Structure formats: structure tokens, C-alpha cells
């Protein structure tokens, strides 16, 4: 799937990271499917120490076929001699190492892709602005071995277990010190942000101009129900329901065409 031109610096390869034997929930399925359908990656890679074993995961495996690869990866225990005490921070470090080595597009598995990101692949590194003092690391586009990624990783010398300190606030600071070193997308990667979460689950947001949307699943406990039917989700009277219906409708078209 997809094409790679020598003029494009960021490979059309999607990276997901998952540590621990987690359940593959409906919103995870929507994330992976949206990445596969709308970005059309040459390769989609799961870096993990425990592959999912659920019906939804197997459904995605069947859809992706040879475009899906699983690479065994052990979560890091420390960074710059400082202990990593949470799986979230282990994932934060791992995604930086992966992109430094390989380049590509990193995605949290509660981020939904809504249209192709190809127009950004000529850049060195691309992040979305989450709010007035933070960039988001839930979706990162980067060529391998970029200066910005090295500088970002260096900031973990000051890691003190504070949530978002190095993952979101540090890249924002680097951007303001070296504005030409990164391409920032203001609204269409990460809006609504976590302070506007009601626009995702209780209201309707005009998402048609968005490239992606972050579900911020850790703030929404009912998203963790692994048995919630996809058909129920797509009927929700909310932005989430509307986007789920959009993704599942595209999935139906794709699977129908493949059977012809």
C-alpha cells in the first residue's frame, strides 16, 4: 500500500507501541483501522512485549495482511540513569528511539486518522499543538535521526516522573527556542484537546478539516469496555459516534471491494 518517493523524507510507515498484555478495545480497533485505511501505509508495525489476542485484533490482522508486522520489544527500565516507573513513560521513550532509528509516523492507539498525512511527509518532523504551552506526542511524524528528536530525548536527563513534563512541555520549549527545527500543526491534529473533551463525547465538533483526533481514552472509563459493540458506538450522538461511523463505513466499502 502507498508509494514512497525519494523526495519524501518521512517514510510511510506507521508505528504503534504497546507494553503489557492489554485488551484490544473497540477504540484501539478504530485507531488501527483508520491508520490503515486513510494513511495507506507501506507498513504498519506493532512494537510490543505481548501481542493482542482478541477477535477485533484478529479482524485487523486479516484486513492488514502482509502490511502488518509485529516486532518484539522489551520496555525500557531507565533513561539517563533515571528509573522509568510507568508504562506510559516507557512508551514515551520507546517511540522516540523508534523514530530516531527508523523514522515514520508514530500513533497512540487512541488516535484516529481522518485523512492522509502525506502532505507533511516532506518535513523533518511534525507535531501538533495541544494547547498554549504543550505539544502532543500522541502523533509524531519524523524522518530518522533528526536533530529535534535527539534534543527531545536529551531533555529526559531532567526526568522526574512528572506527567507531560518531558513528553509535551519539553518539545514545546524546544520549538520556541528553535522554531525552524520543526513543523507545527496548530489545530487539525489535536483539536479538540483534553480540556475540550466534551466536544468529543457530549457534543458535535466539525472534524471534517481534521487530519486526526485524539480520544484521550484515559479520561473516559467507559471506553475501556472491550465488549462494547462497534455498532453501538457508531450510533452515539456525539463527535466520537460520528467519526466511528465514518471509519466503519469506509471499512465496509474496503472489505466489500476486496471480495469482488
N, C-alpha and C positions, 0 to 999 in steps of 0.2 A: 504493500500500500504506500502511496505517496511517492514523491520524487525528491532527489537530493541534487542540488546544483552546486558546482564548485564555488559560486559566488555567495552562497549562503553559509554563514559561519556557525549557526546553531543547528546541530543535527536534529532531524525529525524523529527523535527517539524519546518516548515517554518513560519516566522513572517513577515508580511508587516504592515506598519503604514501609514495611510492617514488621514489628517485633512482638514476640509473644504469640500464643495460639489464640488469636482473636476470631470472633464470629464475623462472617462476611455478611453485613447487613444490607437491607434494600438500598439505602443511600450510597453505600460503597459500590453496589452494582451499578447504580445510576452514574456514579463518577467514572468508573472504568468504561462503561458503555459509551458515555458522552465523549470521552477522550478518544476512543477507538473510532466512533462514527464521524465526529466533526473535525478532528485533527488529522485523521488518516495517517497515523504514524508508520514509519518503516518498521519499527519495533516498539513493543511495549514491555517493559521489564519490571518484575516484582523482585525487590531485594529483601530477603526475609530469612528468618530462622525457623519459621513454621508456616507452611503453605496452608491456605484455607481449604476446608473440606466440607462444603455445603452445596446444596443444589444450585443456588444462584451463582456460586463460583464456577461450578462445572458448566453451567449455562454460558458463562462468559468465556471459559476455555474453548468451548465448542465454537462460539462466534469468532474468536480471535485466531484460532488455529495456529499456524506456524509463526504468526506475528507476535505471539506471546512467549516470553522466556522467563524462567524463574532462576534467579541467581542466589545461592545460599550466602547469607551474610550474618555474622555474629555482631550483636550490638556492642558499641564501644563502652568501656568501663570508665574512661577518663579522657580529659582533654587538657593539654599543657600541665599535666600532673594533678589536675583537679578532678575529683570524683564526679561522675555523672549519675545523679540519683533518681532520675525519672526517665521513663521510656520516651516521653516527648522530647527531652533534651538529647537523648541518644539518637533519636531520629533527626533532630536539627543538625547535629554534627555529621551524621551519615550522608544526608542529602548534599551537604557542601563538598564532602570528599568525593562523592559520586560525580557531581558536576565538574569539579576540578579535573578529575581523571578522564571523563568521557564526554562531557558536555551533553546538552539535550534539554528536555523540559521536565522539571520535577513537578509533581502534583500531590497534594494531600488527598486522601481518599474520601474527603467530604467536599471537594471542589468539583463543580460541574462545568464542563466545557460547553459553550453555546455556539461557537463558530470558530473557524480556523484561526490559528495564531501565526500563520505563515508570514504575514506582513512584518512581524517582529524578528524573524529569524536572521535578518541581515545585521542585527545589532550584536554588540559584545555580550551584554547582559541586560535583562529586562525584569523589573519588579513592579508591583502595583502599590500605590499609596493607600494605606489602610485608613489612616486619619491624620490629623495635623502634626503628629510627632512620631509616626511609625510607618515603616514599610512592612509588607507582609512576606513571610517566607513559605506561605501555603501554595504558591505557584511561582516558580523560578524558571526563567529561560536563560540559558548561558552557554557560550562556547566553552570549550575546555581550557583550563589553565589561565583563566582571566585574572588580571591584577585585582579587580574588585573582590572576587571570591577569596583570593589569598588574604587580602586585607581584612575581610569579614571574619575569616577563620582566626586570624591573629587577635581579633578583639576578644576571643574566648580566653585569652590569658587573664581576663578580669572576671571570668565566670564565677558567680556567687549563688547560683541556684535561683536567682530572681526570675520570675516568669517574664518573658519577652525582652529582657534586658539586652542580650546579645542577638536574639533571633529577629527582633523587629526594630528596637530603638537604635542599635548599633549601625545597621545598614542605612538608616535614615540620617544618622550623623555623618557617616562616610559620604553619602550623597551630597550633603550640604557643604562638606569640605572640598569634595572633588566632583562637582556637578557634571563634568564632561565624561566621567568614567562609567556612566550607567544611563540607560533609558528608562524613564519612569512613566507609567500609565496612570493617569490621575483617577479616573472613575470607573472605567469599564472592565477592570479585572476584579476589583474587590468591593464594589458597592452593590448592595448595602453592606456596611461594615458591622462589626459586632455591637456597636452602640445603636444601630438601626435594625436590629434583628427582627423586630415586629413587622417590618416591611416584607420579610421573607415568609413568616409563618402566620401572620394575622391579617395582612393586607395584600394589596396588589402593587407590585413595582413594575414599571415599564423596563423590562430586561432586554428588549429586542436589540439594543445597541451594545449590550454586554458581550465580551468575549468569554467570560466565565463568571461564576458566582460561588462564594464560599458559604456553606451551610452552617458553619460554626456548631457542629453536632454536639460538642461537649457541653454546650449551654442548653440543649434541648433533650431531656431524658427520654421522651417517648420515641425519639429517632432510634434508640438502641434496641427496639423490639425486632429481633431477627425474623419473626414470623409474620410481620405486618405485610399484607398482600400488596403487591405493586398496583393492582387495580384500584385498591382503596386510596393509595397515595395520589394517584393521578387525578382523582376526583375531588381532592381537597380544594376548598375555595380560598386559595392563597397563591402567592408567587411560587412557593415550593410545588404545590399541586399542578399549577400551570406548566412549570418547567418540566416536571416529571412526565406529564402527558406529552409534551413536545419531544422529549427524548425517547419515550416508549413508542410514540407514533413513528419516529424515524427508524427505530429498531424493527418495528413490524414491516416497514417498507423494505428494509435491507434483507431481512430473513425471507420475505416473500419473493424478492427478486432472485435470491440465491437458489431458491427451489425451482425456478423456471428453467 
